[in-house]
């Protein structure tokens, strides 16, 4: 059955309200959204120089939840045809025909706009401006570049690293060295993380026309070299919070241990490229970030 036919059938068959709600929530990519909220919160608490304003924190989380969720939903709207070609994404609400494109677009646009406005009123114009820039970069630059160049990974790492900057500004901090260090940690962490995912799903990305390194250089070692080099840079940058007074000894020890663990997984993968070794790099990266951010938040001098 053709895709238009599926959409017509989906439009006329009555849908359960709970299913529609579930599909709309799925558009916001809840797991990614949770990471955005966590990194925003860490940026806020690391920047604090006094007691926390929990009313402001609540506004920050609500606004970020709305804006980031809407941005991720817009991404699914724009990539619905690509998602339909890939095995790992073809069951999402839009390619599966459970939601209509116009429904998704209206939902995503309203959510994003509401989130940015909410942040401007409840937190401040600076935090709202960074959030809006995140949306523009993610939707206007990263999403279209995925079909054109492997450099999309570097471009996509920029909006992915901005949430802690939003949190930093919400705490009253200026965009200075501290915010730049947090940005750099998130930016560099995304490289081995996304490269490992790309290696795991290279065939799927190729079917979708997504030009990640593992697709552009399928039999080479560009991905593996990038994993190792970006992890080395991450280890160096991750100790900087202690050098500028944002972290203590416990944080430095944790950062070094986590970085060496991720580097070990990356070197093993580079030595013997396989699905299993790429999955170990991915798992190491998933452990790295929450543990590093927790150490930074808890061991603030």
LOROVEX-959948 format. One record per residue (C-alpha): residue number from 1; residue in one letter; x, y, z. Coordinates in nm, 3 decimals. Each point is the difference from the previous one (the first is absolute). Layout:
N
NUM A X Y Z
...
***
This chain:
301
1 X 0.000 0.000 0.000
2 X 0.133 0.342 -0.091
3 X 0.088 0.259 0.262
4 X -0.278 0.246 -0.106
5 X -0.254 -0.281 0.032
6 X 0.121 -0.077 0.352
7 X -0.035 0.366 0.093
8 X -0.355 0.018 -0.139
9 X -0.103 -0.309 0.193
10 X 0.159 0.136 0.317
11 X -0.192 0.324 -0.047
12 X -0.343 -0.168 -0.017
13 X 0.038 -0.275 0.258
14 X -0.096 0.120 0.350
15 X 0.301 0.006 0.229
16 X 0.017 -0.061 0.370
17 X 0.077 0.320 0.187
18 X 0.262 -0.179 0.208
19 X 0.176 -0.119 -0.318
20 X 0.006 0.351 -0.147
21 X 0.137 0.136 0.326
22 X 0.264 -0.270 0.010
23 X 0.103 0.074 -0.358
24 X 0.023 0.374 0.063
25 X 0.221 -0.067 0.302
26 X 0.214 -0.233 -0.212
27 X 0.061 0.289 -0.243
28 X 0.188 0.181 0.278
29 X 0.252 -0.285 0.039
30 X -0.036 -0.031 0.381
31 X 0.340 -0.162 0.059
32 X 0.184 0.277 -0.184
33 X -0.223 0.255 0.173
34 X 0.099 -0.139 0.340
35 X 0.369 0.054 -0.083
36 X -0.073 0.358 -0.110
37 X -0.174 0.072 0.330
38 X 0.281 -0.160 0.202
39 X 0.276 0.198 -0.172
40 X -0.200 0.321 0.033
41 X -0.042 -0.062 0.371
42 X 0.370 -0.070 0.048
43 X 0.086 0.325 -0.176
44 X -0.229 0.185 0.242
45 X 0.143 -0.150 0.319
46 X 0.363 0.024 -0.109
47 X -0.046 0.372 -0.071
48 X -0.168 0.078 0.333
49 X 0.186 0.227 0.238
50 X -0.274 -0.001 0.265
51 X -0.314 -0.191 0.098
52 X -0.211 -0.153 -0.274
53 X -0.322 0.168 -0.107
54 X -0.222 -0.305 -0.041
55 X -0.287 0.196 -0.150
56 X 0.241 0.114 -0.272
57 X 0.127 -0.356 -0.039
58 X -0.357 -0.119 -0.051
59 X -0.058 0.263 -0.268
60 X 0.331 -0.097 -0.162
61 X -0.093 -0.368 -0.014
62 X -0.353 0.063 -0.130
63 X 0.116 0.240 -0.271
64 X 0.285 -0.228 -0.105
65 X -0.230 -0.302 -0.003
66 X -0.241 0.176 -0.234
67 X 0.258 0.158 -0.233
68 X 0.229 -0.303 -0.024
69 X -0.292 -0.239 -0.040
70 X -0.142 0.215 -0.278
71 X 0.338 0.022 -0.173
72 X 0.043 -0.378 0.006
73 X -0.354 -0.040 -0.134
74 X 0.079 0.244 -0.283
75 X 0.302 -0.214 -0.080
76 X -0.221 -0.309 -0.032
77 X -0.241 0.194 -0.221
78 X 0.281 0.105 -0.237
79 X 0.160 -0.345 -0.004
80 X -0.317 -0.206 -0.037
81 X 0.093 -0.121 -0.351
82 X 0.353 -0.090 0.108
83 X -0.136 -0.180 0.306
84 X -0.233 -0.203 -0.223
85 X 0.303 -0.143 -0.183
86 X 0.186 -0.113 0.312
87 X -0.081 -0.312 0.198
88 X 0.069 0.153 0.341
89 X -0.232 0.298 -0.058
90 X -0.272 -0.117 -0.239
91 X -0.237 -0.081 0.289
92 X 0.001 0.356 0.128
93 X -0.343 0.173 -0.004
94 X 0.048 0.193 -0.326
95 X 0.156 -0.261 -0.230
96 X -0.238 -0.262 0.141
97 X -0.296 0.224 -0.089
98 X -0.140 0.023 0.354
99 X 0.029 0.380 -0.011
100 X -0.051 0.236 -0.292
101 X 0.284 0.239 -0.093
102 X -0.218 0.306 0.061
103 X -0.089 -0.125 0.348
104 X 0.366 -0.046 0.083
105 X 0.098 0.339 -0.145
106 X -0.269 0.189 0.194
107 X 0.083 -0.184 0.321
108 X 0.377 0.052 -0.039
109 X -0.028 0.364 -0.100
110 X -0.235 0.085 0.285
111 X 0.216 -0.181 0.254
112 X 0.322 0.167 -0.113
113 X -0.153 0.349 -0.011
114 X -0.164 -0.042 0.340
115 X 0.326 -0.120 0.153
116 X 0.206 0.292 -0.128
117 X -0.262 0.255 0.111
118 X -0.034 -0.170 0.338
119 X 0.378 0.016 0.055
120 X 0.010 0.367 -0.100
121 X -0.270 0.087 0.255
122 X 0.086 -0.239 0.280
123 X 0.380 -0.017 -0.020
124 X 0.136 0.278 -0.220
125 X 0.061 0.109 -0.356
126 X 0.358 -0.131 -0.003
127 X -0.103 -0.358 0.083
128 X -0.283 0.019 -0.253
129 X 0.236 0.131 -0.269
130 X 0.245 -0.290 0.047
131 X -0.290 -0.245 -0.013
132 X -0.129 0.157 -0.320
133 X 0.351 -0.016 -0.148
134 X 0.010 -0.369 0.091
135 X -0.322 -0.058 -0.193
136 X 0.116 0.198 -0.303
137 X 0.333 -0.182 -0.019
138 X -0.152 -0.343 0.052
139 X -0.282 0.042 -0.250
140 X 0.152 0.247 -0.244
141 X 0.357 -0.132 -0.021
142 X 0.050 -0.347 0.148
143 X -0.315 -0.168 -0.136
144 X 0.049 0.090 -0.370
145 X 0.377 -0.057 0.014
146 X -0.049 -0.363 0.104
147 X -0.089 -0.080 -0.361
148 X 0.292 0.198 -0.146
149 X 0.321 -0.036 0.199
150 X 0.164 -0.200 0.277
151 X 0.085 0.334 0.162
152 X -0.360 0.004 0.120
153 X 0.127 -0.172 0.315
154 X 0.210 0.303 0.094
155 X -0.283 0.240 -0.078
156 X -0.249 -0.208 0.200
157 X 0.231 -0.006 0.301
158 X -0.040 0.379 0.035
159 X -0.373 0.009 0.089
160 X 0.053 -0.317 0.202
161 X 0.253 0.184 0.217
162 X -0.208 0.315 0.061
163 X -0.246 -0.120 0.272
164 X 0.251 0.040 0.288
165 X 0.068 0.353 -0.127
166 X -0.373 0.071 0.034
167 X 0.015 -0.129 0.357
168 X 0.310 0.208 0.069
169 X -0.174 0.318 -0.118
170 X -0.312 -0.085 0.201
171 X 0.215 -0.001 0.315
172 X 0.113 0.352 -0.076
173 X 0.340 -0.085 -0.143
174 X 0.156 0.177 -0.295
175 X 0.107 -0.185 -0.314
176 X 0.365 -0.024 0.098
177 X 0.262 -0.265 0.065
178 X -0.220 -0.222 0.219
179 X -0.281 -0.019 -0.254
180 X 0.254 -0.060 -0.278
181 X 0.153 -0.294 0.187
182 X -0.338 -0.162 0.056
183 X -0.079 0.052 -0.368
184 X 0.332 -0.157 -0.103
185 X -0.054 -0.308 0.219
186 X -0.346 -0.064 -0.148
187 X 0.125 0.071 -0.353
188 X 0.291 -0.242 0.020
189 X -0.200 -0.272 0.178
190 X -0.247 -0.014 -0.288
191 X 0.269 -0.095 -0.252
192 X 0.092 -0.350 0.123
193 X -0.363 -0.053 0.101
194 X -0.147 0.078 -0.344
195 X 0.285 -0.165 -0.190
196 X -0.062 -0.324 0.188
197 X -0.372 0.018 -0.083
198 X 0.082 0.068 -0.365
199 X 0.229 -0.303 -0.015
200 X -0.267 -0.220 0.159
201 X -0.272 0.109 -0.243
202 X 0.211 0.077 -0.307
203 X -0.210 -0.217 -0.233
204 X -0.319 0.162 0.122
205 X 0.142 0.350 -0.043
206 X 0.110 -0.092 -0.352
207 X -0.355 -0.107 -0.086
208 X -0.128 0.330 0.134
209 X 0.257 0.205 -0.190
210 X 0.155 0.138 0.320
211 X 0.366 0.082 -0.066
212 X 0.173 -0.086 0.325
213 X 0.369 -0.096 0.000
214 X -0.076 -0.371 0.018
215 X -0.197 0.034 -0.326
216 X 0.241 0.232 -0.181
217 X 0.303 -0.212 0.102
218 X -0.149 -0.346 0.062
219 X 0.323 -0.199 -0.030
220 X 0.238 0.261 0.139
221 X 0.097 0.104 0.350
222 X -0.109 0.365 -0.001
223 X -0.274 -0.066 0.258
224 X 0.237 -0.184 0.232
225 X 0.270 0.266 -0.024
226 X -0.258 0.266 0.079
227 X -0.126 -0.198 0.301
228 X 0.350 -0.024 0.146
229 X 0.105 0.358 -0.075
230 X -0.322 0.156 0.129
231 X 0.020 -0.209 0.318
232 X 0.358 0.118 0.061
233 X -0.119 0.358 -0.041
234 X -0.292 -0.071 0.233
235 X 0.232 -0.128 0.273
236 X 0.206 0.319 -0.021
237 X -0.303 0.232 0.006
238 X -0.183 -0.195 0.271
239 X 0.258 0.096 0.267
240 X -0.030 0.372 -0.074
241 X -0.295 0.057 0.239
242 X 0.238 -0.069 0.290
243 X 0.258 0.239 -0.144
244 X -0.253 0.287 -0.006
245 X -0.154 -0.074 0.338
246 X -0.312 -0.188 -0.105
247 X 0.105 -0.347 0.117
248 X 0.203 -0.163 0.275
249 X 0.242 -0.291 0.035
250 X -0.275 -0.262 0.000
251 X -0.127 0.141 -0.327
252 X 0.346 -0.011 -0.161
253 X 0.052 -0.363 0.104
254 X -0.344 -0.092 -0.134
255 X 0.055 0.186 -0.327
256 X 0.336 -0.169 -0.060
257 X -0.131 -0.346 0.085
258 X -0.306 0.038 -0.223
259 X 0.207 0.148 -0.284
260 X 0.255 -0.282 0.013
261 X -0.282 -0.255 -0.001
262 X -0.156 0.158 -0.309
263 X 0.343 0.025 -0.165
264 X 0.068 -0.366 0.070
265 X -0.326 -0.097 -0.168
266 X 0.085 0.225 -0.295
267 X 0.350 -0.144 -0.041
268 X -0.132 -0.355 0.016
269 X -0.257 0.084 -0.266
270 X 0.265 0.161 -0.221
271 X 0.220 -0.308 0.036
272 X -0.277 -0.245 -0.093
273 X -0.300 0.166 -0.162
274 X -0.318 -0.195 0.067
275 X -0.361 0.046 0.098
276 X 0.079 -0.118 0.352
277 X 0.289 0.244 0.044
278 X -0.208 0.290 -0.135
279 X -0.275 -0.090 0.246
280 X 0.255 0.008 0.285
281 X 0.103 0.352 -0.105
282 X -0.365 0.102 -0.001
283 X -0.063 -0.149 0.345
284 X 0.316 0.165 0.137
285 X -0.116 0.337 -0.133
286 X -0.346 -0.048 0.153
287 X 0.159 -0.068 0.339
288 X 0.253 0.281 -0.037
289 X -0.226 0.302 -0.026
290 X -0.242 -0.045 0.293
291 X 0.280 -0.107 0.234
292 X 0.222 0.291 -0.102
293 X -0.279 0.256 0.037
294 X -0.105 -0.145 0.336
295 X 0.358 0.027 0.125
296 X 0.022 0.359 -0.123
297 X -0.327 0.098 0.167
298 X 0.083 -0.173 0.329
299 X 0.367 0.099 0.032
300 X -0.034 0.370 -0.057
301 X 0.244 0.191 0.230
***
